[in-house]
């Protein structure tokens, strides 16, 4: 079975999540009844109603808010409680799901349940969505909450501008003393919490910088003092500092270490990932020794670092492959594409009145924006990515774009091509499929670009794009096959591309009216 995404990685991930349910008979009224019962009894489970292009977060009757997970001084109120952190997470998923269905090929009309807890329900009689789970649980995984908290790791905080060769041949870990439960005195004495064990093991290491700057989840102040006496509670280490190292280590805390895996993959360092009983939605597509370096014991890491020092660049391919995987599947566009196809497949598991979906491939296309992600290699910054309708590059920054990439997950690779205007004013060869086109790594600015929709897709889709140039001129929107360049041949500073279905009743713009061809200078 293939999903409509046409991407074998997304196909595989969606089928993996719904495999426990594909062979079952799930009737919509009965499923909805169970979901309402879970909403009424489980604090961290929230219901979402997909209706007419909207996603509604339903009320939890009888529940009251409690301010914090961690405020142990606050007396436990009686009755059913929702922690504010969980309610915030629920609203974030509501906003994310609305973004997802905005690009859907057809309207959803269904109910789903999402457990937003770090330790969600593991087995239910009906499908329940979550963002992490232990192996063999039958919950269905959405992109994890840290994608939403961290704005898909787009902010500069998570941007690694150092090449692998520029980094120091060390490995680094910085995190809290979490370990899936409250830490007792016996846990400290026996080093039963994995992060405490590793912290002690790597004390004084010449290969691994292992830090636990936050002591949390201790049974008492006395236990916290016992942890402090282990001398693993070193000062914090920012991501900018961690990007100085060729290896970034990930090991579980209360569950899967959500952010460290994604940031490690997105960085230009190689990810070292401890064996884990916990899963995130994309783990099934990660390949050991290609996308990450697998370890199961502390003593396996120093030899890896020693080998890198002896043979510099030995693990550079792991860093590059991990980064490429993350760029393609862990950005905003990739996570939306996965979630959209997951919801389509989920709907096939639950029988009931569903809008008929039949017709030609042309009718099968997205009725609004195609799932497109655009990238640019920017002077002094590196690779950046954006999703449909957004400007890629910073207007007014004076930093030139050196390469352009276009990824359209909803269309075959040959459907969209693009060329760039080189420094001498000539056009590059046309690029198809995936990857950058331009002068990436050559410190030579581009002067413009062109996007080309091939037939038969151009008959039912339109491509609109604009460019902003260092001289202040904005050109566009232009249509497929038109070259976007400034009248003074200035360097390209930012661009945006939209691919949408015809007919064009109205065109998206920059917020100031219809999107019609124009040239302006500022």
Order of alpha helices (4+ residues) and beta strands (2+ residues): alpha-beta-alpha-beta-beta-beta-beta-alpha-beta-beta-beta-beta-alpha-beta-alpha-alpha-beta-alpha-alpha-beta-alpha-beta-beta-beta-alpha-alpha-alpha-beta-alpha-beta-beta-beta-beta-beta-beta-beta-beta-beta-beta-beta-beta
